[in-house]
Amino acid sequence: MALKSTIFKAELAVADIDHGCYADHALTLARHPSETDERMMVRLAALAVNAHQVQDLCGGDARIGFGAGLSSPDEPDVLLTDFTGRIRLWIEVGQPDDKSLAKACSKADAVIVYAYGPAAEVWWRGIEGRLARLDRLSVWRLPAADAQALAGLAQRSMQLQATLHDGLLSLSGAHGSVSIEPQRWK
């Protein structure tokens, strides 16, 4: 018998002081049986960091949300699509391979990777040269301890506040607060 995804609901209030964007998002996250709370919350953090792109890239005429996740490897973790159906932003979390990133760059205007976990540096050293030619790609590193701390905020029903100021994301909820400063690798 196959295990089913676990559904999480999040009310996310984003206050992006860096970009002058303030918005509330009612989100549904389907956590695949093989996905950890850490990875799920990194997806949520990636959405919070890029929520301003709805206004900046599309003048408000777009939708940002989660892709199908681990059950569909050809879809992004987070996706920004304008109302014409054009993929404006494709976001992956973890350590994807160079071929899937090249394919994503051919489908979207911009692709962002948020690498996290203890193996992120090893992954980056092994793949950095192969990603240099992908001009639509940017790669960010989330410190391992901060990404792990995000898992502590995961609840089946969450009310979270995301504040972005001077490049620092502070995500807080009923079970604490985590501050993350992503480091740009590419």
Residue frames as qw, qx, qy, qz and C-alpha x, y, z in Angstrom:
[[0.000, 0.889, 0.457, 0.000, 0.00, 0.00, 0.00],
 [0.422, 0.429, -0.009, 0.799, 1.45, 3.34, -1.06],
 [0.268, -0.538, -0.436, 0.670, 1.74, 6.08, 1.51],
 [0.196, 0.837, 0.395, 0.325, -0.07, 9.32, 0.78],
 [0.277, 0.419, -0.169, 0.848, 1.21, 12.86, 1.10],
 [0.291, -0.577, -0.579, 0.497, 0.58, 14.69, 4.36],
 [0.126, 0.753, 0.311, 0.566, -1.22, 18.00, 3.92],
 [0.375, -0.385, -0.334, 0.775, -0.02, 21.09, 5.77],
 [0.100, 0.872, 0.373, 0.300, -1.80, 24.45, 5.77],
 [0.480, -0.248, -0.158, 0.826, 0.10, 27.70, 6.25],
 [0.076, 0.961, 0.254, 0.071, -1.08, 31.26, 6.62],
 [0.661, -0.077, 0.039, 0.746, 2.05, 33.19, 5.65],
 [0.034, 0.983, 0.151, -0.104, 2.26, 36.94, 6.22],
 [0.718, 0.150, 0.095, 0.673, 5.20, 38.35, 4.26],
 [0.076, -0.979, -0.027, 0.186, 6.71, 41.72, 5.11],
 [0.770, 0.182, 0.165, 0.589, 9.51, 42.24, 2.60],
 [0.172, -0.891, -0.053, 0.418, 11.00, 45.54, 3.66],
 [0.431, -0.319, 0.520, 0.665, 13.83, 45.22, 1.12],
 [0.142, 0.212, 0.710, 0.656, 11.37, 45.23, -1.80],
 [0.303, 0.069, 0.152, -0.938, 8.41, 47.11, -0.28],
 [0.547, -0.105, -0.686, -0.469, 6.16, 44.06, -0.63],
 [0.302, -0.091, 0.711, -0.629, 3.57, 43.15, 2.00],
 [0.644, 0.020, -0.494, -0.584, 1.21, 40.25, 1.32],
 [0.622, -0.191, 0.652, -0.391, -0.69, 37.42, 2.96],
 [0.472, 0.269, -0.751, -0.375, -0.59, 33.95, 1.42],
 [0.814, -0.139, 0.398, -0.400, -2.92, 31.04, 2.22],
 [0.333, 0.516, -0.762, -0.204, -0.80, 28.01, 1.30],
 [0.952, -0.115, 0.182, -0.216, -1.30, 24.28, 1.09],
 [0.106, 0.625, -0.770, -0.073, 1.83, 22.13, 1.23],
 [0.979, -0.001, -0.076, -0.190, 1.67, 18.47, 0.33],
 [0.210, -0.677, 0.706, -0.020, 4.60, 16.75, 2.04],
 [0.770, 0.266, -0.551, -0.178, 5.59, 13.61, 0.13],
 [0.903, -0.425, -0.049, -0.033, 6.20, 10.58, 2.42],
 [0.831, 0.048, -0.084, 0.548, 9.93, 10.76, 1.65],
 [0.183, 0.695, -0.063, 0.692, 10.17, 14.51, 2.26],
 [0.454, -0.264, -0.572, 0.631, 11.40, 15.81, 5.61],
 [0.130, -0.897, -0.373, 0.199, 9.95, 18.72, 7.57],
 [0.376, -0.557, 0.228, 0.705, 13.24, 20.51, 6.91],
 [0.258, 0.094, 0.641, 0.717, 12.89, 20.28, 3.12],
 [0.001, -0.723, -0.661, -0.201, 9.22, 21.27, 3.24],
 [0.248, -0.873, -0.212, 0.362, 10.01, 24.34, 5.33],
 [0.359, -0.337, 0.396, 0.775, 12.91, 25.29, 3.04],
 [0.171, 0.446, 0.689, 0.546, 10.36, 25.27, 0.18],
 [0.158, -0.868, -0.470, 0.033, 8.15, 27.59, 2.24],
 [0.380, -0.690, 0.071, 0.612, 11.10, 29.88, 3.04],
 [0.346, -0.002, 0.561, 0.752, 12.03, 30.01, -0.67],
 [0.046, 0.695, 0.625, 0.354, 8.49, 31.10, -1.50],
 [0.292, -0.870, -0.269, 0.294, 8.64, 33.81, 1.19],
 [0.427, -0.462, 0.274, 0.727, 11.97, 35.16, -0.09],
 [0.180, 0.050, 0.625, 0.758, 10.63, 35.38, -3.64],
 [0.136, 0.676, 0.704, -0.174, 7.03, 36.49, -2.99],
 [0.013, 0.718, -0.006, -0.696, 7.95, 40.04, -4.02],
 [0.190, -0.143, 0.716, 0.656, 8.57, 38.78, -7.58],
 [0.227, 0.619, 0.751, 0.031, 4.79, 38.63, -8.17],
 [0.073, 0.934, 0.187, -0.295, 4.86, 42.43, -8.15],
 [0.245, -0.686, 0.427, 0.537, 8.42, 43.04, -9.36],
 [0.263, -0.108, 0.812, 0.510, 8.37, 40.71, -12.38],
 [0.049, 0.411, 0.839, 0.353, 4.69, 40.68, -13.25],
 [0.169, -0.250, -0.027, -0.953, 3.15, 43.85, -11.84],
 [0.468, -0.028, 0.584, -0.663, 0.90, 41.74, -9.63],
 [0.800, 0.278, -0.132, -0.515, -0.52, 39.72, -12.54],
 [0.490, 0.336, -0.803, 0.036, 0.90, 36.35, -11.52],
 [0.859, -0.432, -0.022, -0.273, 0.60, 33.46, -9.12],
 [0.198, 0.528, -0.784, 0.260, 3.31, 32.07, -6.89],
 [0.858, -0.278, 0.171, -0.397, 2.86, 28.65, -5.36],
 [0.491, -0.410, 0.767, 0.050, 4.21, 25.18, -4.87],
 [0.494, 0.312, -0.685, -0.434, 4.84, 22.66, -7.64],
 [0.890, -0.146, -0.314, -0.295, 3.84, 19.03, -7.37],
 [0.526, -0.679, 0.487, -0.160, 6.97, 18.34, -5.32],
 [0.277, -0.442, 0.845, 0.117, 8.92, 15.11, -5.08],
 [0.673, 0.278, 0.672, -0.135, 6.19, 13.09, -6.76],
 [0.624, 0.745, 0.215, 0.097, 6.81, 15.00, -10.03],
 [0.638, -0.394, 0.181, 0.637, 10.55, 15.48, -10.62],
 [0.386, 0.358, 0.416, 0.741, 9.93, 17.53, -13.79],
 [0.161, -0.866, -0.307, -0.360, 8.16, 20.26, -11.82],
 [0.227, 0.497, -0.422, 0.723, 9.74, 22.91, -9.59],
 [0.320, -0.322, -0.735, 0.504, 9.41, 23.14, -5.84],
 [0.075, 0.698, 0.332, -0.631, 8.12, 26.71, -6.15],
 [0.370, 0.359, 0.604, 0.607, 6.74, 28.28, -9.32],
 [0.125, 0.593, 0.174, -0.776, 5.87, 31.82, -10.40],
 [0.315, 0.344, 0.739, 0.486, 3.61, 31.86, -13.45],
 [0.169, 0.200, 0.006, -0.965, 2.10, 34.95, -15.03],
 [0.591, 0.360, 0.490, -0.531, -1.48, 34.96, -16.27],
 [0.595, 0.544, -0.398, -0.438, -0.40, 34.13, -19.83],
 [0.998, -0.054, 0.032, -0.025, 1.01, 30.82, -18.55],
 [0.536, 0.646, -0.411, 0.356, 4.62, 31.90, -18.95],
 [0.809, -0.443, -0.240, 0.301, 6.93, 30.51, -16.27],
 [0.094, 0.927, -0.175, 0.318, 8.70, 33.54, -14.86],
 [0.141, -0.642, 0.671, -0.343, 10.50, 31.87, -11.95],
 [0.904, -0.042, -0.420, -0.072, 11.39, 28.21, -11.29],
 [0.242, -0.693, 0.556, -0.389, 12.74, 27.45, -7.80],
 [0.851, -0.005, -0.524, 0.046, 14.42, 24.22, -6.69],
 [0.461, -0.737, 0.409, -0.279, 15.57, 23.33, -3.18],
 [0.926, -0.203, 0.306, 0.088, 18.29, 20.84, -2.32],
 [0.260, -0.554, 0.627, 0.482, 21.01, 19.64, -4.66],
 [0.800, 0.500, 0.234, -0.236, 19.51, 19.07, -8.14],
 [0.706, -0.050, 0.472, 0.526, 21.60, 17.72, -11.01],
 [0.080, -0.428, 0.291, 0.852, 22.90, 19.91, -13.84],
 [0.020, 0.197, 0.804, 0.560, 20.72, 18.29, -16.52],
 [0.099, -0.701, -0.705, 0.051, 17.46, 19.06, -14.71],
 [0.163, -0.708, -0.129, 0.675, 18.64, 22.63, -14.09],
 [0.106, -0.187, 0.554, 0.804, 19.51, 23.08, -17.78],
 [0.043, -0.452, -0.823, -0.341, 16.03, 21.83, -18.68],
 [0.160, -0.760, -0.509, 0.371, 14.47, 24.24, -16.16],
 [0.171, -0.527, 0.158, 0.817, 16.46, 27.14, -17.66],
 [0.038, 0.077, 0.704, 0.705, 14.99, 26.31, -21.07],
 [0.163, -0.587, -0.775, -0.171, 11.45, 26.47, -19.65],
 [0.299, -0.842, -0.378, 0.242, 11.62, 29.51, -17.34],
 [0.224, 0.914, -0.073, 0.330, 12.81, 33.11, -17.46],
 [0.017, -0.666, 0.608, -0.432, 14.84, 32.57, -14.27],
 [0.862, -0.202, -0.466, 0.009, 15.81, 29.57, -12.14],
 [0.194, -0.701, 0.493, -0.477, 16.90, 29.72, -8.50],
 [0.776, -0.102, -0.610, 0.127, 18.37, 26.91, -6.41],
 [0.413, -0.721, 0.344, -0.437, 18.40, 27.04, -2.62],
 [0.701, 0.163, -0.667, 0.193, 21.00, 24.49, -1.53],
 [0.512, -0.633, 0.327, -0.479, 20.92, 23.39, 2.10],
 [0.979, -0.197, -0.010, -0.043, 22.13, 20.60, 4.33],
 [0.578, -0.649, 0.417, 0.268, 25.55, 19.32, 5.32],
 [0.695, 0.082, 0.558, 0.446, 26.37, 18.04, 1.80],
 [0.363, 0.899, 0.215, -0.119, 25.63, 21.34, 0.01],
 [0.090, -0.837, 0.438, 0.316, 29.27, 22.42, -0.21],
 [0.484, -0.174, 0.808, 0.287, 30.33, 19.06, -1.63],
 [0.520, 0.617, 0.590, 0.037, 27.49, 19.24, -4.18],
 [0.200, 0.955, -0.004, -0.220, 28.50, 22.78, -5.17],
 [0.258, -0.649, 0.618, 0.361, 32.19, 21.93, -5.65],
 [0.493, 0.044, 0.833, 0.248, 31.20, 19.04, -7.91],
 [0.388, 0.652, 0.638, 0.132, 28.67, 20.90, -10.04],
 [0.068, -0.801, -0.054, 0.593, 29.79, 24.54, -10.10],
 [0.165, -0.363, 0.597, 0.696, 31.73, 24.26, -13.37],
 [0.142, 0.313, 0.866, 0.362, 28.84, 22.58, -15.19],
 [0.021, 0.793, 0.579, -0.186, 26.43, 25.33, -14.11],
 [0.262, -0.462, 0.107, 0.841, 28.59, 28.26, -15.20],
 [0.076, 0.092, 0.621, 0.775, 27.06, 28.35, -18.69],
 [0.124, -0.645, -0.745, -0.121, 23.47, 28.65, -17.39],
 [0.142, 0.220, -0.084, 0.962, 22.96, 32.42, -17.40],
 [0.496, -0.494, -0.292, -0.651, 19.35, 32.22, -16.16],
 [0.784, -0.348, -0.500, 0.117, 20.43, 30.32, -13.03],
 [0.076, -0.682, 0.450, -0.571, 21.27, 31.66, -9.59],
 [0.750, -0.181, -0.618, 0.151, 22.34, 29.47, -6.68],
 [0.294, -0.694, 0.290, -0.589, 21.98, 30.34, -3.00],
 [0.515, 0.023, -0.796, 0.318, 23.21, 28.50, 0.09],
 [0.579, -0.666, -0.046, -0.468, 21.12, 28.28, 3.24],
 [0.014, -0.513, 0.770, -0.380, 23.27, 27.56, 6.32],
 [0.498, -0.083, -0.859, -0.083, 22.70, 23.96, 7.44],
 [0.149, -0.221, -0.739, 0.619, 21.89, 24.80, 11.06],
 [0.313, 0.213, 0.108, -0.919, 19.32, 27.43, 10.01],
 [0.560, 0.054, -0.599, -0.570, 17.63, 25.05, 7.56],
 [0.407, -0.145, -0.883, 0.185, 17.45, 22.39, 10.28],
 [0.026, 0.208, 0.534, -0.819, 15.93, 24.91, 12.68],
 [0.428, 0.041, -0.289, -0.855, 13.12, 25.58, 10.17],
 [0.469, -0.147, -0.852, -0.178, 11.85, 22.05, 10.76],
 [0.167, -0.246, -0.724, 0.623, 10.93, 23.06, 14.31],
 [0.282, 0.209, 0.084, -0.932, 8.35, 25.50, 12.92],
 [0.361, -0.032, -0.759, -0.540, 6.47, 22.80, 10.96],
 [0.364, 0.175, 0.715, -0.570, 2.93, 22.14, 12.12],
 [0.269, 0.408, 0.834, 0.257, -0.06, 20.74, 10.25],
 [0.059, 0.892, 0.380, 0.238, -1.70, 24.16, 10.61],
 [0.557, -0.197, -0.105, 0.800, 0.72, 27.09, 10.74],
 [0.094, 0.977, 0.180, 0.072, 0.47, 30.83, 11.09],
 [0.722, -0.149, 0.081, 0.671, 3.83, 32.26, 10.12],
 [0.104, 0.975, 0.002, -0.195, 5.31, 35.72, 9.71],
 [0.774, 0.139, 0.181, 0.590, 8.18, 36.22, 7.27],
 [0.030, -0.970, 0.030, 0.241, 10.16, 39.43, 7.50],
 [0.780, 0.259, 0.137, 0.553, 12.89, 40.22, 4.98],
 [0.074, -0.996, 0.051, 0.028, 15.26, 43.06, 5.78],
 [0.035, -0.811, 0.573, 0.116, 18.82, 43.66, 4.60],
 [0.543, 0.373, -0.732, -0.176, 18.92, 40.20, 2.98],
 [0.033, -0.116, 0.902, -0.414, 17.96, 38.42, 6.20],
 [0.583, -0.308, -0.540, -0.523, 14.81, 36.27, 6.40],
 [0.176, -0.128, 0.751, -0.624, 13.17, 35.96, 9.82],
 [0.566, -0.221, -0.637, -0.475, 10.45, 33.33, 9.90],
 [0.110, -0.130, 0.729, -0.663, 8.45, 33.09, 13.09],
 [0.583, -0.299, -0.580, -0.483, 5.43, 31.18, 14.30],
 [0.721, -0.584, -0.026, -0.373, 3.87, 29.71, 17.41],
 [0.946, -0.261, -0.011, 0.193, 6.86, 27.42, 17.99],
 [0.598, -0.474, 0.185, 0.619, 9.69, 29.90, 17.68],
 [0.349, 0.908, -0.082, -0.219, 11.63, 31.99, 15.22],
 [0.797, -0.051, 0.349, 0.491, 14.43, 31.28, 12.76],
 [0.175, 0.893, -0.172, -0.378, 16.66, 33.80, 11.02],
 [0.814, 0.136, 0.424, 0.373, 18.38, 32.86, 7.79],
 [0.115, 0.822, -0.261, -0.493, 20.84, 34.83, 5.70],
 [0.893, 0.357, 0.248, 0.117, 21.15, 33.15, 2.31],
 [0.332, -0.612, 0.463, 0.549, 24.63, 33.26, 0.77],
 [0.697, 0.656, -0.041, -0.288, 24.84, 33.73, -3.00],
 [0.693, -0.251, 0.573, 0.359, 27.05, 31.19, -4.79],
 [0.334, 0.153, 0.619, 0.694, 26.11, 32.03, -8.39]]
